[in-house]
Amino acid sequence: MKQMILAIFTLLLLCGCSIKESALKPYNYTLEPMLALEHFTTPNQDVLKVAYIDAPSGLNTRAILYKKEGAMQPYKYGTWSETPPLKLQHLITEALMDQHHFGSVISGTSMASNNLVLEPVLQNFEEVFKEDGTSYVHVSLRFRIVEIKSGNVLGSIKLTSKKEVTNTHGAEGAVEAFNAATAEVIKSLALWVNEIRK
């Protein structure tokens, strides 16, 4: 009888530990903004290459970062599936490609020839906590379009979005706000690019 009670107690203890450990395992989040961009029926003849996104080393990480009392910290149980610069390059390339404004949109690793290059720089990509305990995410990128043949800069712009974090369940709420802010930046970028190059 004692052995049965001991076996049941051990089983319950092991189950309890496994549940606790599984609840604390890190979760990978994917940046997936909801985009609805204008589609063009007749593309122009430009081939636009989206260059690799330059970013400070602190932002070139899979950690989901937040700033509290002036110090940058990573969420312990939440990380990005890809670094923000790499994921943003894919998102921007796909969004501009789906618009059909350009003859073609290619990523920075493509060996295809192009006549234009979009050069992005990621300046801010973090959650910021305010003194009252609430927070917002801050996404900021600087872009410039360069014509390859002449080397001329056709235009440059800084696009910023700040979105309040309304879901306070750790990294999950920050990711929701990052998606909203990223969507706003990409929509603004598409409008600007389409005006720079008709």
C-alpha positions as a LaTeX table, in Angstrom:
\begin{tabular}{lrrr}
\hline
Residue & $x$ (\AA) & $y$ (\AA) & $z$ (\AA) \\
\hline
Met1 & 0.00 & 0.00 & 0.00 \\
Lys2 & 2.84 & 2.37 & 0.91 \\
Gln3 & 4.52 & 1.66 & $-2.42$ \\
Met4 & 1.31 & 2.48 & $-4.31$ \\
Ile5 & 0.88 & 5.78 & $-2.45$ \\
Leu6 & 4.55 & 6.61 & $-3.07$ \\
Ala7 & 4.17 & 5.78 & $-6.79$ \\
Ile8 & 1.05 & 7.99 & $-7.10$ \\
Phe9 & 2.78 & 10.83 & $-5.24$ \\
Thr10 & 5.86 & 10.55 & $-7.50$ \\
Leu11 & 3.68 & 10.50 & $-10.62$ \\
Leu12 & 1.80 & 13.62 & $-9.48$ \\
Leu13 & 5.06 & 15.35 & $-8.66$ \\
Leu14 & 6.53 & 14.57 & $-12.09$ \\
Cys15 & 3.34 & 15.70 & $-13.85$ \\
Gly16 & 3.38 & 18.92 & $-11.90$ \\
Cys17 & 7.01 & 19.61 & $-12.84$ \\
Ser18 & 6.44 & 18.88 & $-16.53$ \\
Ile19 & 3.41 & 21.18 & $-16.65$ \\
Lys20 & 5.35 & 23.96 & $-14.95$ \\
Glu21 & 8.36 & 23.54 & $-17.24$ \\
Ser22 & 6.26 & 23.47 & $-20.39$ \\
Ala23 & 4.52 & 26.66 & $-19.32$ \\
Leu24 & 7.90 & 28.38 & $-19.02$ \\
Lys25 & 9.39 & 27.23 & $-22.31$ \\
Pro26 & 10.27 & 30.10 & $-24.68$ \\
Tyr27 & 7.81 & 30.81 & $-27.48$ \\
Asn28 & 8.82 & 31.96 & $-30.96$ \\
Tyr29 & 6.73 & 34.77 & $-32.41$ \\
Thr30 & 6.56 & 35.70 & $-36.08$ \\
Leu31 & 6.15 & 39.25 & $-37.30$ \\
Glu32 & 3.02 & 39.01 & $-39.50$ \\
Pro33 & 1.42 & 42.40 & $-40.18$ \\
Met34 & $-1.97$ & 42.48 & $-41.89$ \\
Leu35 & $-1.48$ & 44.45 & $-45.12$ \\
Ala36 & $-3.99$ & 45.66 & $-47.68$ \\
Leu37 & $-2.08$ & 47.60 & $-50.33$ \\
Glu38 & $-3.28$ & 49.10 & $-53.61$ \\
His39 & $-2.79$ & 46.77 & $-56.58$ \\
Phe40 & $-1.73$ & 48.06 & $-60.01$ \\
Thr41 & $-2.91$ & 46.49 & $-63.25$ \\
Thr42 & 0.04 & 47.68 & $-65.37$ \\
Pro43 & 3.49 & 47.66 & $-63.75$ \\
Asn44 & 6.28 & 50.02 & $-64.79$ \\
Gln45 & 9.56 & 48.64 & $-66.17$ \\
Asp46 & 11.69 & 49.16 & $-63.07$ \\
Val47 & 13.37 & 46.32 & $-61.22$ \\
Leu48 & 13.64 & 47.29 & $-57.56$ \\
Lys49 & 16.05 & 45.50 & $-55.24$ \\
Val50 & 15.28 & 45.70 & $-51.52$ \\
Ala51 & 18.71 & 45.76 & $-49.87$ \\
Tyr52 & 19.48 & 44.01 & $-46.59$ \\
Ile53 & 18.24 & 46.19 & $-43.74$ \\
Asp54 & 21.08 & 47.86 & $-41.87$ \\
Ala55 & 20.49 & 47.99 & $-38.11$ \\
Pro56 & 22.40 & 48.64 & $-34.89$ \\
Ser57 & 23.80 & 45.42 & $-33.40$ \\
Gly58 & 21.36 & 45.70 & $-30.50$ \\
Leu59 & 18.41 & 45.33 & $-32.88$ \\
Asn60 & 19.96 & 42.53 & $-34.93$ \\
Thr61 & 18.77 & 39.87 & $-32.50$ \\
Arg62 & 15.89 & 37.45 & $-32.12$ \\
Ala63 & 15.20 & 38.83 & $-28.63$ \\
Ile64 & 11.96 & 40.79 & $-28.22$ \\
Leu65 & 13.24 & 43.95 & $-26.58$ \\
Tyr66 & 11.62 & 46.40 & $-24.21$ \\
Lys67 & 12.95 & 49.60 & $-22.68$ \\
Lys68 & 12.19 & 50.22 & $-19.00$ \\
Glu69 & 13.71 & 53.01 & $-16.92$ \\
Gly70 & 16.18 & 53.70 & $-19.72$ \\
Ala71 & 17.55 & 50.14 & $-19.94$ \\
Met72 & 16.94 & 47.70 & $-22.79$ \\
Gln73 & 15.85 & 44.22 & $-21.68$ \\
Pro74 & 14.77 & 41.06 & $-23.56$ \\
Tyr75 & 11.59 & 39.14 & $-22.77$ \\
Lys76 & 12.65 & 35.93 & $-21.05$ \\
Tyr77 & 10.00 & 33.62 & $-22.54$ \\
Gly78 & 9.44 & 35.13 & $-25.98$ \\
Thr79 & 11.71 & 35.50 & $-29.02$ \\
Trp80 & 11.31 & 36.33 & $-32.71$ \\
Ser81 & 11.41 & 33.46 & $-35.20$ \\
Glu82 & 13.77 & 35.64 & $-37.32$ \\
Thr83 & 15.72 & 38.77 & $-36.53$ \\
Pro84 & 13.63 & 41.93 & $-37.21$ \\
Pro85 & 15.96 & 43.25 & $-39.99$ \\
Leu86 & 15.77 & 39.96 & $-41.91$ \\
Lys87 & 12.01 & 39.54 & $-41.45$ \\
Leu88 & 11.31 & 43.18 & $-42.37$ \\
Gln89 & 13.31 & 42.78 & $-45.60$ \\
His90 & 11.13 & 39.81 & $-46.58$ \\
Leu91 & 7.91 & 41.63 & $-45.63$ \\
Ile92 & 8.82 & 44.78 & $-47.58$ \\
Thr93 & 9.90 & 42.75 & $-50.64$ \\
Glu94 & 6.70 & 40.69 & $-50.64$ \\
Ala95 & 4.42 & 43.70 & $-50.07$ \\
Leu96 & 5.95 & 45.73 & $-52.92$ \\
Met97 & 5.97 & 42.66 & $-55.17$ \\
Asp98 & 2.27 & 41.97 & $-54.51$ \\
Gln99 & 1.38 & 45.53 & $-55.51$ \\
His100 & 2.53 & 44.98 & $-59.12$ \\
His101 & 3.69 & 48.60 & $-59.35$ \\
Phe102 & 7.22 & 47.60 & $-60.40$ \\
Gly103 & 8.18 & 45.24 & $-63.20$ \\
Ser104 & 9.87 & 43.16 & $-60.51$ \\
Val105 & 10.87 & 43.43 & $-56.85$ \\
Ile106 & 13.80 & 41.31 & $-55.71$ \\
Ser107 & 15.57 & 40.73 & $-52.41$ \\
Gly108 & 19.09 & 41.86 & $-51.65$ \\
Thr109 & 20.49 & 38.34 & $-52.13$ \\
Ser110 & 19.15 & 38.00 & $-55.68$ \\
Met111 & 21.66 & 37.92 & $-58.54$ \\
Ala112 & 19.12 & 39.38 & $-61.01$ \\
Ser113 & 19.97 & 42.76 & $-62.54$ \\
Asn114 & 18.11 & 45.80 & $-61.27$ \\
Asn115 & 18.01 & 49.51 & $-62.02$ \\
Leu116 & 16.79 & 50.71 & $-58.61$ \\
Val117 & 17.73 & 49.82 & $-55.04$ \\
Leu118 & 15.75 & 50.55 & $-51.87$ \\
Glu119 & 18.15 & 50.99 & $-48.95$ \\
Pro120 & 16.48 & 50.64 & $-45.54$ \\
Val121 & 17.98 & 51.37 & $-42.13$ \\
Leu122 & 16.19 & 50.13 & $-39.00$ \\
Gln123 & 16.52 & 52.75 & $-36.27$ \\
Asn124 & 13.97 & 51.71 & $-33.64$ \\
Phe125 & 12.24 & 48.42 & $-32.96$ \\
Glu126 & 11.38 & 48.17 & $-29.28$ \\
Glu127 & 8.66 & 48.32 & $-26.68$ \\
Val128 & 8.89 & 51.34 & $-24.39$ \\
Phe129 & 7.44 & 51.35 & $-20.88$ \\
Lys130 & 6.13 & 54.64 & $-19.52$ \\
Glu131 & 6.21 & 55.76 & $-15.89$ \\
Asp132 & 2.58 & 54.74 & $-15.36$ \\
Gly133 & 3.38 & 51.12 & $-16.27$ \\
Thr134 & 1.72 & 51.20 & $-19.71$ \\
Ser135 & 3.79 & 50.72 & $-22.85$ \\
Tyr136 & 3.92 & 51.29 & $-26.60$ \\
Val137 & 6.05 & 49.91 & $-29.41$ \\
His138 & 8.21 & 52.17 & $-31.53$ \\
Val139 & 9.11 & 51.13 & $-35.09$ \\
Ser140 & 11.22 & 53.51 & $-37.15$ \\
Leu141 & 13.05 & 53.04 & $-40.45$ \\
Arg142 & 14.84 & 55.38 & $-42.83$ \\
Phe143 & 14.64 & 54.60 & $-46.56$ \\
Arg144 & 16.29 & 55.90 & $-49.68$ \\
Ile145 & 15.90 & 54.94 & $-53.32$ \\
Val146 & 19.01 & 54.97 & $-55.49$ \\
Glu147 & 19.17 & 54.74 & $-59.28$ \\
Ile148 & 21.99 & 52.30 & $-60.02$ \\
Lys149 & 23.19 & 53.69 & $-63.38$ \\
Ser150 & 23.53 & 57.34 & $-62.32$ \\
Gly151 & 24.06 & 56.78 & $-58.60$ \\
Asn152 & 21.47 & 59.47 & $-57.91$ \\
Val153 & 19.40 & 59.33 & $-54.73$ \\
Leu154 & 15.83 & 59.72 & $-55.99$ \\
Gly155 & 14.41 & 60.28 & $-52.53$ \\
Ser156 & 14.77 & 59.54 & $-48.83$ \\
Ile157 & 12.28 & 59.39 & $-46.00$ \\
Lys158 & 12.01 & 58.42 & $-42.34$ \\
Leu159 & 8.86 & 56.48 & $-41.41$ \\
Thr160 & 7.83 & 55.97 & $-37.80$ \\
Ser161 & 4.91 & 54.31 & $-36.06$ \\
Lys162 & 4.05 & 54.07 & $-32.37$ \\
Lys163 & 1.29 & 51.76 & $-31.17$ \\
Glu164 & $-0.03$ & 51.28 & $-27.64$ \\
Val165 & 0.30 & 47.79 & $-26.15$ \\
Thr166 & $-3.22$ & 46.89 & $-25.02$ \\
Asn167 & $-2.64$ & 43.19 & $-24.33$ \\
Thr168 & $-0.52$ & 42.97 & $-21.18$ \\
His169 & 0.24 & 39.23 & $-21.39$ \\
Gly170 & 3.99 & 39.60 & $-21.76$ \\
Ala171 & 5.60 & 39.36 & $-25.19$ \\
Glu172 & 2.29 & 38.43 & $-26.87$ \\
Gly173 & 0.89 & 41.93 & $-26.39$ \\
Ala174 & 4.08 & 43.54 & $-27.66$ \\
Val175 & 4.01 & 41.34 & $-30.79$ \\
Glu176 & 0.42 & 42.42 & $-31.57$ \\
Ala177 & 1.48 & 46.08 & $-31.35$ \\
Phe178 & 4.63 & 45.42 & $-33.43$ \\
Asn179 & 2.45 & 43.91 & $-36.16$ \\
Ala180 & 0.18 & 46.99 & $-36.21$ \\
Ala181 & 3.13 & 49.42 & $-36.25$ \\
Thr182 & 4.98 & 47.45 & $-38.95$ \\
Ala183 & 1.88 & 47.36 & $-41.15$ \\
Glu184 & 1.56 & 51.15 & $-40.87$ \\
Val185 & 5.22 & 51.71 & $-41.83$ \\
Ile186 & 5.03 & 49.36 & $-44.84$ \\
Lys187 & 1.80 & 50.99 & $-46.09$ \\
Ser188 & 3.42 & 54.43 & $-45.82$ \\
Leu189 & 6.52 & 53.13 & $-47.60$ \\
Ala190 & 4.45 & 51.73 & $-50.49$ \\
Leu191 & 2.67 & 55.07 & $-50.99$ \\
Trp192 & 5.97 & 56.96 & $-50.92$ \\
Val193 & 7.77 & 54.57 & $-53.29$ \\
Asn194 & 4.90 & 54.71 & $-55.77$ \\
Glu195 & 5.09 & 58.51 & $-55.84$ \\
Ile196 & 8.89 & 58.57 & $-56.24$ \\
Arg197 & 8.71 & 56.21 & $-59.21$ \\
Lys198 & 5.49 & 56.48 & $-61.21$ \\
\hline
\end{tabular}
